[in-house]
């Protein structure tokens, strides 16, 4: 699915485009899952554009701490 091409898609347009691309035999659960994933991807892209990211070294440190717990 090629839903995320523009940074300016609003939620209604994104959902509408998603529904058009889903197969006719999809379930409500399929739709909910894809909307959830789409929302998370859009949030990640927004965070990345705002500079809210970690370097590889920072992530390696975080992972080491998480694994120790």
HELIX and SHEET records of a PDB file:
HELIX    1   1 UNK A   11  UNK A   21  1                                  11    
HELIX    2   2 UNK A   28  UNK A   49  1                                  22    
HELIX    3   3 UNK A   56  UNK A   68  1                                  13    
END                                                                             
